[in-house]
Amino acid sequence: MKKMLLLLLISGALLSCKNSTNEPVAVEESELMPPPYDTPPYQLSLAQWSLHLRYQAPDAKPLDFPKDAKELGFDGIELVTQLYTKEIEALGFEKVIDSLKNELKTHEVECVLIMVDGEGDLADTNETLRNTAVEKHKKWVDAAAALGAHSIRVNTFGTNDPELWKVTVKDGLLKLSTYAATKNINVIAENHGWLSSNPPLLMEVLDEINFDNCGTLPDFGNWCVERENQERWGTCVKEYPDKYEGVAMMLKRAKGVSAKSHDFDSEGNETTIDYYKMIQLVRDSGYQGRIGIEYEGETLSEVEGINLTRELIYNAYAKTN
């Protein structure tokens, strides 16, 4: 009886302490804080393009991206080269890379990959220009190695003639991947418009190259294979018909996954992409890497869009198997 009484007294004391007014009181989270997930199913990263409006402003500080991402709850980032044009012109390429390296270390953030734009067309039909593009991409391969990234994402513009593109893009990717292999860096093609958004064609080329370091970055969006007046960007006039089939095909050689989002309905679902279906495809593929969040909407703030995308990824994962 004494032992039972003692146990009751101890239990009461513990309960009293637990309910004590000294216990911290929950407060409303800042919009900069991530959702309260204890064990995320996938490591996530933040694509810098999700904050492109911030970094394109007159007083932009893109070198703050590692700090900004950490404040948003991310420990992995995906850099976008075009957002550093002014810094590179003002400070020089090496200085910018050194500054980013210091920022990554200071804020304990990992650079996952670098999205390379504006360095020429890897599928250019002019071999001299194509080789020039390969050479201009090499500095970003070196930068990826210096920053600890595993990949650079490249564009494969040059021609929209399927048969000619298969020849030219294979040549460009093969030459760049050969160099990147010496630095232990992947060269990854995203469905980013024109024929890169035609997965059967893209995968045919990558299977012919058959390099371990030449792979894909399947994006949940970006399925436009033809735009008005043959422009690279602008009004889309033709899309690849099945985005889910496309992602499933690209996942076979995926080195990353880009979770594109634009708008959300009242229940938090992306209005044009079935995230539950996409996450199921990712799970079924056995992919184990990071999923990068890339919000491109215009109706929400960039931070709101990022947080809604993150929450949707976790919700989708919880309801798939």
VOVEXDO-337930 format. One line per 8 residues: their letters; for each residue z, y, x of C-alpha. Coordinates in steps of 0.02 Angstrom, whole numbers, plus 32768, in hexadecimal, padded with zeros to 4 digits. Each point is the difference from the previous one (the first is absolute). Last residue first. Example, Ala and Ser with C-alpha at 12.3 -4.5 7.8 and 13.67 -1.06 7.14 Angstrom:
2
sa = 8165:7FCB:82AC | 8021:7F54:7FBB
***
This chain:
321
ntkayany = 7633:80D6:807D | 7FE8:80A5:7FA9 | 807C:8069:7F9D | 806D:8038:8091 | 7F67:8029:8069 | 7FBB:8070:7F79 | 80A5:805C:7FF0 | 8008:8017:80BC
ilertlni = 7F4E:8043:800B | 801D:806E:7F67 | 809A:8050:804D | 7FA1:802A:809E | 7F70:804B:7F9E | 8077:8068:7F97 | 8057:8040:809C | 7F5E:8032:8055
geveslte = 7FBE:8056:7F64 | 80A0:8063:7FEA | 7FFB:8035:80B7 | 7F4B:8038:7FF4 | 8025:8066:7F65 | 7FB3:7FBA:7F63 | 7F5A:8023:7FA6 | 7F90:7FFD:8099
geyeigir = 8007:7F4C:8039 | 7FD6:7FBD:80AD | 8099:7F94:8027 | 7FEA:7F8C:8094 | 8090:7F86:8017 | 7FE5:7F85:808D | 8031:7F4B:7FE9 | 8046:7FB3:809D
gqygsdrv = 7FD4:7F55:8042 | 8021:7F52:7FBB | 7F5E:7FD1:7FA8 | 800C:7F51:7FB8 | 7F65:801B:7F95 | 805C:7FD4:7F5F | 807D:808C:801D | 7F79:8083:801A
lqimkyyd = 7FA2:7FC2:7F67 | 809F:8007:7F99 | 801C:80B1:803E | 7F53:8031:7FC2 | 8017:7FAF:7F56 | 80A6:8055:7FE4 | 7FB7:80A2:8042 | 7F7A:8003:7F79
ittenges = 7F9F:8097:803B | 7FB9:808E:7F96 | 809A:8049:7FA9 | 8081:7FD3:8082 | 8098:7FC3:7FA0 | 80A0:8066:7FF4 | 8023:7FDF:7F48 | 7FC7:80AD:7FC9
dfdhskas = 7F58:7FE7:8058 | 7FDE:8021:80B7 | 7F75:8058:805F | 7FAE:7FF1:80AA | 8037:7F6B:8067 | 7FC1:7FA3:809A | 8069:7F73:8046 | 7FAF:7FE5:80AB
vgkarklm = 8016:7F53:804C | 8002:7FD9:80BA | 7FB7:7F87:8080 | 7F9B:7FAA:7F79 | 7F7F:7F7B:802C | 800D:7F90:7F67 | 8047:8093:7F9E | 7F51:8048:7FF6
mavgeykd = 7FC4:7F7C:7F86 | 8095:8012:7F8D | 7FF0:80BD:8006 | 7F4A:7FF6:7FC8 | 8023:7F84:7F75 | 8085:8077:7FC1 | 7F8D:8097:800E | 7F7A:7FAE:7F95
pyekvctg = 7F5F:8060:7FDE | 7FE6:805C:80A6 | 7FE4:80B1:7FC5 | 7F64:8067:7FDE | 7FE5:80B8:7FD5 | 8098:804A:8057 | 800D:80BE:8002 | 8033:8042:80AA
wreqnere = 8013:7FB6:80AC | 7F81:7FB0:8073 | 7F6E:8053:7FA8 | 7F69:7F99:7FCB | 7FCE:8085:7F82 | 808C:7FC3:7F8D | 8069:7F79:804C | 7FE1:7F48:8022
vcwngfdp = 8072:7F70:8030 | 809D:8046:7FAD | 808E:7F83:8007 | 8086:8069:8054 | 809D:7FC0:7FA7 | 8076:7F6E:8025 | 7FD3:8013:80B7 | 7FE0:7F67:806C
ltgcndfn = 8016:802B:80B9 | 7F92:7F83:8057 | 7FE7:7FA1:80A2 | 7FC0:8005:80B1 | 808D:7FCB:8076 | 7FE8:7F45:7FEA | 7F46:8014:8021 | 7F89:7FA1:7F8E
iedlveml = 7F6E:8079:8010 | 7F9D:7F98:7F85 | 8096:7FF1:7F8C | 8018:80BC:800B | 7F4B:801E:7FCB | 8006:7F88:7F6D | 80A9:804A:7FCF | 7FB3:80AD:7FF2
lppnsslw = 7F6F:7FC3:7F96 | 806E:7F9C:7F89 | 807D:8092:7FFD | 7F88:808B:7FC7 | 806E:8099:8018 | 7FD0:8005:80B8 | 7F4F:8015:7FBF | 801C:80B4:7FC5
ghneaivn = 80B6:8031:7FF4 | 80A5:7FDE:8053 | 801C:7F46:7FE9 | 8060:7FFF:80A2 | 7FC5:7FBB:80A6 | 8082:7FD0:8081 | 7FF7:8007:80BE | 809A:7FA9:8043
inktaayt = 8057:8033:80A2 | 8036:7F90:8090 | 7FC1:8081:807E | 7F78:7F90:8049 | 7FD8:7FC8:7F4F | 7FDA:80B5:7FD4 | 7F6C:8001:8078 | 7FB0:7F66:7FB2
slkllgdk = 802C:8042:7F53 | 7FA0:80A1:8022 | 7F62:7FA4:8038 | 8008:7F81:7F74 | 8022:8083:7F7A | 7F6A:8068:8034 | 7F88:7F6E:8011 | 8037:7FAF:7F5E
vtvkwlep = 7FF0:80A8:7FA9 | 7F4C:8012:803B | 7FC0:7F54:7FD1 | 8057:7FEC:7F59 | 7FD3:80B5:7FD8 | 7F45:7FDD:8014 | 8008:7F74:7F7F | 806D:8062:7F87
dntgftnv = 7FA4:80A9:800C | 808B:807E:7FE1 | 7FFC:803F:80B2 | 8078:804A:807F | 80AE:7FF3:7FB9 | 807A:7F7B:803C | 80A5:805C:8004 | 808D:7FC7:8073
rishagla = 80B6:7FD1:7FEA | 805A:7FF1:80A6 | 807A:7F73:8017 | 80A6:7FBC:8043 | 8056:80A6:801F | 807B:8013:8090 | 7FDD:80B8:801F | 7FAE:7FE7:80AA
aaadvwkk = 7F98:7F6D:7FC3 | 7FC7:8062:7F68 | 7FD5:8093:8070 | 7F94:7F91:8070 | 7FA2:7FC0:7F67 | 7FF4:80B5:7FC9 | 7FB1:802E:80A6 | 7F83:7F72:7FE6
hkevatnr = 7FBE:8049:7F5D | 7F97:8082:805B | 7FAD:7F78:8069 | 7FD1:7F9A:7F66 | 7FBA:809B:7FAD | 7F96:8025:8099 | 7FBE:7F4F:7FFA | 7FCB:801B:7F4C
ltentdal = 7FAF:80A6:802D | 7F9A:7FAB:8089 | 7FD9:7F6C:7F8F | 7FB9:806E:7F76 | 8019:7F9D:7F60 | 80B4:803D:7FFA | 8074:7F72:7FCE | 8098:803A:8065
dgegdvmi = 7FE5:80B0:7FC1 | 8050:808D:8062 | 80B2:8032:8029 | 802B:805E:7F61 | 8083:7F89:7FBB | 807A:7F85:804E | 8090:7FB9:7F9A | 8087:7FD1:807E
lvceveht = 8071:7F6B:7FE7 | 80B6:7FCC:7FF4 | 8056:808E:805C | 80B6:7FCC:7FF6 | 808A:807C:7FD6 | 80A5:8014:805C | 800A:80BC:7FE1 | 8009:8032:80B6
klenklsd = 7F8F:7F74:803C | 7F76:8027:7F85 | 800F:80BA:8025 | 7FF2:7FE1:80BB | 7F63:7F97:7FEA | 7FB7:8083:7F8D | 801B:8086:8085 | 7FB0:7F91:8086
ivkefgla = 7F69:7FE2:7F8E | 7FEF:80BB:7FE0 | 800E:8028:80B8 | 7F7D:7F7E:802C | 7F81:8048:7F85 | 8010:80B7:8031 | 8079:8082:7FC1 | 7F9A:8079:7F98
eiektylq = 7F66:7F98:7FD8 | 8069:7F62:7FEB | 807A:805C:7F8F | 7F73:8046:7F95 | 7FAD:7F57:7FE8 | 80A3:7FA3:7FDD | 7FE4:7FDD:7F45 | 7F58:7FB0:8029
tvleigdf = 8058:7F77:8061 | 805F:7FB3:7F6F | 809F:7FA7:8039 | 8049:7F69:7FA8 | 80BE:8000:7FFE | 8091:7F85:8007 | 80BB:801C:7FEA | 7FF0:804B:7F53
glekadkp = 808B:804B:7F95 | 7FB5:80A7:7FD1 | 8067:8055:8087 | 7FB6:7F83:807B | 7F51:8032:7FCA | 8024:80B8:801C | 8046:7FE0:80AD | 7F6C:7F93:8034
fdlpkadp = 7F88:8081:7FB1 | 8048:8095:805C | 7F69:8005:8075 | 7F9D:802B:7F64 | 8050:80AD:7FFB | 7F9F:8063:7F7E | 8015:80BD:7FF2 | 7F52:801C:7FB9
aqyrlhls = 800E:7F64:7F90 | 7F9B:7F66:802E | 809B:7F9D:8031 | 8057:8016:7F59 | 7F61:7FDD:7F9E | 7FE6:7F64:8069 | 80A8:7FB5:7FD3 | 7FC2:7F58:7FBF
wqalslqy = 7F7A:800F:8087 | 8089:7FD9:807E | 8005:7F4C:7FC6 | 80B5:7FCB:7FEA | 8037:7F53:8032 | 8053:7F76:7F9E | 8057:7F63:8039 | 7FE6:7F7F:7F7A
pptdyppp = 807C:7FAE:7F8A | 8078:8093:800D | 80B5:7FC7:8009 | 807B:8084:7FC6 | 7F8E:8067:7F91 | 804E:80A6:7FCF | 7F61:8069:7FE9 | 7FDA:806D:8097
mleseeva = 8050:80AB:8019 | 7F9A:809F:8008 | 800F:801B:7F45 | 80BA:8016:8020 | 806D:7F7B:7FB3 | 807C:802B:7F79 | 80B2:7FE0:8036 | 8068:7F62:7FFD
vpentsnk = 80BA:8021:8016 | 8050:7FC7:80A2 | 80A1:7F9C:7FE4 | 809E:8069:8018 | 8017:8007:7F43 | 8039:7F4C:800B | 7FA5:7F7D:7F9A | 7FEB:7F8B:8093
csllagsi = 80AE:8025:803D | 804A:7FD4:7F57 | 7F9B:7F61:7FFA | 8040:7FCF:80AB | 80B4:8026:7FCE | 7FEF:7F9E:7F60 | 7FBA:7F6B:805D | 808F:8007:807C
lllllmkk = 8082:8009:7F74 | 7FAF:7F71:7FA3 | 7FFD:7F96:809D | 80B9:8023:801F | 802B:7FCF:7F4E | 7FA1:7F5D:8014 | 805B:7FDB:80A2 | 80A7:8025:7FB0
m = 7FD6:7F8B:7F71
***
